[in-house]
Amino acid sequence: MVSYGSARFECPGCQFKSKDYLLSQTWVFAQRKPVFKHWPLVRDVRFAQKCGRYLRGVRKRRPDLNWDEFHRIARRFKQDDMGSFAERGYLFQLASDLPADAQVVEVGSWMGASTCFIAGGLKGGRAKVYAVDNFQGLSTCGEDAAWYSRHFRKLGANSTLEIFRENFAALGFSSRAEPVVNDSLAAAQQLALKRGTIDFVFIDGDHSYDACKADILAWSPFVKRGGVIAFHDFGSRADGVTRAIFEEIKGSRFAEIVGVAGTIIAFRI
């Protein structure tokens, strides 16, 4: 039996001299055949290596943040490859920099991974994330629709709402999340009384140009003066997202750029 971090691995008939040997041989094997990255042993080693490298860097840049909490959340989602450490770490940082009892809206929550990284950075007993999603993968963007269809077939379900709730409960974040089960524009009407009161809006919804443009118009008024609005998939294959955001930059909707990490871009309102 060999231990690596908190994981323990059985290898009947094999003798590994050290954890370093296990790491090096598993990594070489994984590089030969990428499909092996989904094996539990390989996945755990890859996670430990990538997360450890990321944490060494951010702990130097932002020693004031609780990166142990980030790591705890990351372990929950180590099988989920939908977001990079840089992007999820940036969401955690943006949330950590918000005032106590901050109010957040996330448009597009899926299974709650990004939502949990945001929730983990929040402070105060009244802090809340309003997670807006139909949780059924309904999208007007062709590539998104095909992607959701494949994943729902794998899940054997037609909604991710219960998975979202399970993830929040497992991390102890249930009190910080309020799922808003609706499409984006309908949810904006549902939450209309909160316009001008939200500290942070994160938009990762329908990736078509028209939908992203509509999301910006619908949710920007929710952000209080000095608050932050951020977008996922800026500069990615989702050309509609990039075009919609560029148009709003040219139109001076945003006061300043807060920062960029991977395909996440954040602005001050």
For each residue, the residues with C-beta under 8 A, 3 or more apart:
1: 8 9 10 11
2: 8 9 11 16 19 22
3: 7 8 9 19
4: 7 8 9 19 22 23 44 45 48
5: 44 48
6:
7: 3 4 44 48
8: 1 2 3 4
9: 1 2 3 4 22 41 44
10: 1
11: 1 2 14 16
12:
13:
14: 11
15:
16: 2 11 19 21 22 25
17: 21
18: 21 22
19: 2 3 4 16 22 23
20: 23 24
21: 16 17 18 24 25
22: 2 4 9 16 18 19 25 26 45
23: 4 19 20 26 27 45 49
24: 20 21 27 28
25: 16 21 22 28 29
26: 22 23 29 30 41 42 45
27: 23 24 30 31 45 46 49
28: 24 25 31 32
29: 25 26 32 33 36 42
30: 26 27 33 34 36 37 42 45 46
31: 27 28 34
32: 28 29 36
33: 29 30 36
34: 30 31 37
35: 38
36: 29 30 32 33 39 42
37: 30 34 42 43 46
38: 35 42 43
39: 36 42 43
40: 43 44
41: 9 26 44 45
42: 26 29 30 36 37 38 39 45 46
43: 37 38 39 40 46 47 78 79
44: 4 5 7 9 40 41 47 48 78
45: 4 22 23 26 27 30 41 42 48 49
46: 27 30 37 42 43 49 50
47: 43 44 50 51 74 75 78
48: 4 5 7 44 45 51 52
49: 23 27 45 46 52 53
50: 46 47 53 54 85
51: 47 48 54 55 71 74 78 85
52: 48 49 55 56
53: 49 50 56 57
54: 50 51 57 58 85 86 89
55: 51 52 58 59 67 70 71
56: 52 53 59 60
57: 53 54 60 61
58: 54 55 61 62 65 67 89 93
59: 55 56 62 63 67
60: 56 57 63
61: 57 58
62: 58 59 65 67 93
63: 59 60
64:
65: 58 62 70 92 93 96 121
66: 69 70 96
67: 55 58 59 62 70 71
68: 71 72
69: 66 72 73 120 121
70: 55 65 66 67 73 74 88 89 92 117 120 121
71: 51 55 67 68 74 75
72: 68 69 75 76 120 171
73: 69 70 76 77 92 116 117 120 171
74: 47 51 70 71 77 78 85 88
75: 47 71 72 78
76: 72 73 116 167 170 171
77: 73 74 80 88 113 116 167
78: 43 44 47 51 74 75
79: 43
80: 77 83 111 113
81:
82: 110 113
83: 80 87 88 113 114
84: 87 88 262
85: 50 51 54 74 88 89
86: 54 89 90 261 262
87: 83 84 90 91 232 261 262 263 264
88: 70 74 77 83 84 85 91 92 113 114 117
89: 54 58 70 85 86 92 93 117 261
90: 86 87 93 94 259 261 262 264 266
91: 87 88 94 95 114 117 118 121 202 230 264
92: 65 70 73 88 89 95 96 117 118 120 121
93: 58 62 65 89 90 96 97 121
94: 90 91 97 98 118 121 200 202 228 230 258 266
95: 91 92 98 102 104 117 118 119 120 121 122 200
96: 65 66 92 93 121 122 123
97: 93 94 121
98: 94 95 102 104 121 122 123 127 199 200 228
99: 102 123 199
100: 123 124 127
101: 123 124 125 126 127
102: 95 98 99 122 123 124 127 199 200
103: 127 128 130 194 197 198 199 200
104: 95 98 118 122 127 128 129 130 198 199 200 201 202
105: 129 130 132 191 194 198 200 201 202 219 222
106: 109 114 115 118 129 130 131 132 201 202 204
107: 132 133 184 187 201 202 203 204 205 215 219
108: 132 133 184 203 204 205 206 232
109: 106 112 114 115 131 132 133 135 164 179
110: 82 113 114 133 135 137 160 164
111: 80 160 163 164 167
112: 109 115 116 131 163 164 165 167 168 177
113: 77 80 82 83 88 110 116 117 167
114: 83 88 91 106 109 110 117 118 202 204 232
115: 106 109 112 118 119 129 131 164 168 177
116: 73 76 77 112 113 119 120 167 168 171 173
117: 70 73 88 89 91 92 95 113 114 120 121
118: 91 92 94 95 104 106 114 115 121 122 129 200 202
119: 95 115 116 122 127 129 168 171 173 176 177
120: 69 70 72 73 92 95 116 117 171 173
121: 65 69 70 91 92 93 94 95 96 97 98 117 118
122: 95 96 98 102 104 118 119 127 129 176
123: 96 98 99 100 101 102 127
124: 100 101 102 127
125: 101
126: 101
127: 98 100 101 102 103 104 119 122 123 124 176
128: 103 104 176 177 178
129: 104 105 106 115 118 119 122 176 177 178
130: 103 104 105 106 178 180 191 194
131: 106 109 112 115 164 177 178 179 180
132: 105 106 107 108 109 180 182 184 187 205
133: 107 108 109 110 160 164 179 180 181 205
134: 137 138 181 182 183
135: 109 110 159 160 161 164 179 181
136: 158 159 160
137: 110 134 144 145 147 148 149 151 152 160
138: 134 148 183
139: 144 145 148 206 207 208 211
140: 145 206 208 210 211
141: 144 145 206 207 208 211 238 240
142: 145 146
143: 146 147 207 237 238
144: 137 139 141 147 148 206 207 208
145: 137 139 140 141 142 148 149
146: 142 143 149 150
147: 137 143 144 150 151
148: 137 138 139 144 145 151 152
149: 137 145 146 152 153
150: 146 147 153 154
151: 137 147 148 154 155
152: 137 148 149 155 157 158
153: 149 150 156
154: 150 151
155: 151 152 160 163
156: 153
157: 152 160 162
158: 136 152
159: 135 136 162
160: 110 111 133 135 136 137 155 157 163 164
161: 135 164 165 179 181
162: 157 159 165 166
163: 111 112 155 160 166 167
164: 109 110 111 112 115 131 133 135 160 161 167 168 177 179
165: 112 161 162 168 169 174 179
166: 162 163 169 170
167: 76 77 111 112 113 116 163 164 170 171
168: 112 115 116 119 164 165 171 173 174 176 177
169: 165 166 172 173 174
170: 76 166 167
171: 72 73 76 116 119 120 167 168
172: 169
173: 116 119 120 168 169 176 177
174: 165 168 169 177
175:
176: 119 122 127 128 129 168 173
177: 112 115 119 128 129 131 164 168 173 174
178: 128 129 130 131
179: 109 131 133 135 161 164 165
180: 130 131 132 133 187 190 191
181: 133 134 135 161
182: 132 134 186 187 190
183: 134 138 186 187
184: 107 108 132 187 188 205 206 211 214 215 218 219
185: 188 189 214 215 218
186: 182 183 189 190
187: 107 132 180 182 183 184 190 191
188: 184 185 191 192 218 219 222
189: 185 186 192
190: 180 182 186 187
191: 105 130 180 187 188 194 222
192: 188 189 195
193:
194: 103 105 130 191 197 198 222
195: 192 221 222
196: 221 222 223 224
197: 103 194 222 224
198: 103 104 105 194 201 222 223 224 227
199: 98 99 102 103 104 223 224 227 228
200: 94 95 98 102 103 104 105 118 223 227 228 229 230
201: 104 105 106 107 198 219 220 222 223 227 228 229 230
202: 91 94 104 105 106 107 114 118 229 230 231 232
203: 107 108 212 215 216 219 229 230 231 232
204: 106 107 108 114 231 232 233
205: 107 108 132 133 184 211 212 215
206: 108 139 140 141 144 184 211 212 215
207: 139 141 143 144 211 212 233 238 240 241
208: 139 140 141 144 211 212 240
209: 212 213 239 240 241 243 244
210: 140 213 214 240
211: 139 140 141 184 205 206 207 208 214 215 240
212: 203 205 206 207 208 209 215 216 231 240 241 244 245
213: 209 210 216 217 244 247
214: 184 185 210 211 217 218
215: 107 184 185 203 205 206 211 212 218 219
216: 203 212 213 219 220 244 245 248 253
217: 213 214 220
218: 184 185 188 214 215 221
219: 105 107 184 188 201 203 215 216 222 223 229
220: 201 216 217 223 229 253 269
221: 195 196 218
222: 105 188 191 194 195 196 197 198 201 219
223: 196 198 199 200 201 219 220 227 228 229 269
224: 196 197 198 199 227 269
225: 269
226: 268 269
227: 198 199 200 201 223 224 268 269
228: 94 98 199 200 201 223 258 266 267 268 269
229: 200 201 202 203 219 220 223 254 266 267 269
230: 91 94 200 201 202 203 258 264 265 266 267
231: 202 203 204 212 234 241 245 264 265 266
232: 87 108 114 202 203 204 241 263 264
233: 204 207 236 237 238 241 242 263
234: 231 241 242 245 260 263 264 265
235: 242 263 265
236: 233 241 242 263
237: 143 233
238: 141 143 207 233 241 242
239: 209 242 243
240: 141 207 208 209 210 211 212 243 244
241: 207 209 212 231 232 233 234 236 238 244 245
242: 233 234 235 236 238 239 245 246
243: 209 239 240 246 247
244: 209 212 213 216 240 241 247 248
245: 212 216 231 234 241 242 248 249 265
246: 242 243 249 250
247: 213 243 244 250 251
248: 216 244 245 251 253 254
249: 245 246 252 253 254
250: 246 247
251: 247 248
252: 249
253: 216 220 248 249
254: 229 248 249 257 267 268 269
255: 267 268 269
256: 267 268
257: 254 260 265 266 267 268
258: 94 228 230 266 267 268
259: 90 265 266
260: 234 257 264 265 266
261: 86 87 89 90 264
262: 84 86 87 90
263: 87 232 233 234 235 236
264: 87 90 91 230 231 232 234 260 261
265: 230 231 234 235 245 257 259 260
266: 90 94 228 229 230 231 257 258 259 260
267: 228 229 230 254 255 256 257 258
268: 226 227 228 254 255 256 257 258
269: 220 223 224 225 226 227 228 229 254 255
